[in-house]
Amino acid sequence: MAGSSVLSLDAPDPVTGGWSAWMDSPCSRTCGGGIIIRQRVCNNPFPSWGGAFRVREGVEFRLCNLEVR
């Protein structure tokens, strides 16, 4: 049709999710050994239009304040 516009109904390309920055909790103990919990989430960007979520771990644990006083 001459002079008419066509509306495209194509979906956007899939967006695969990416990790946020790591966030560390404070050490659970001030001495005698504790744990720091590190977390990140799959929201940078959030997966959309059929894109994949990240499958590796988003949580890590580390020992802290191991010295005995």
N, C-alpha and C positions, 0 to 999 in steps of 0.2 A: 504494500500500500504506500503509495507515494505521499510524502509529507507527514506521515504518522511516526511516532516514536514507539520503540519496542521495549517492554519491561523485561529485564533479564531475571529469571528466578533461580539462577545458579547459586548454590550455597558457597560461602567462603571456604578457602582452603583450611584443612585441619590445623589446629595450633597445638603442638606438643607442650606439655607442662614443663616448667623449669623450677629448680630449687630456689628457695629464699636463702638469705644469709643464715649462717648458724647462729643460734641464740643459746648462751650458756647460763645455767642456773648458778647461784653461788654454791660454794662447797657446803655440803650438808653438816660438816663438823668443823670446829675451829682447831682441833688437834686430835691426834690419835687415829687419823684416817677417816676420810669421808668420800663422797662421790659428787662429781659434777655431771649433770645431765645436759647434753648438747642436743638441741632439736632444730629441725628445719622442715618446712612444708613445701608441697608442690603447688605453688601459687604465683610463680614469677616467670612467665604468666600462668594463669590457671588454664588447664587444658579446655579447649572448646572445639566445637564443630567436628567431633569425633577424634580429636587429638589424644595422644596417649598420656597417662600419668607416669611419673617416674617410679621405677620398681625397686631401686636400692633402698637401703635403710635410711630413715629420716631421724633416727635417734642413736646417739652414742653415749657411752658411760666412761668416765675417766676417774681415776683415783686422785685424791688431793689431800694436802695436809698430813702427810705420812710420818713426819718427824715426831718423835716422842719427846715430850717436855718434862 
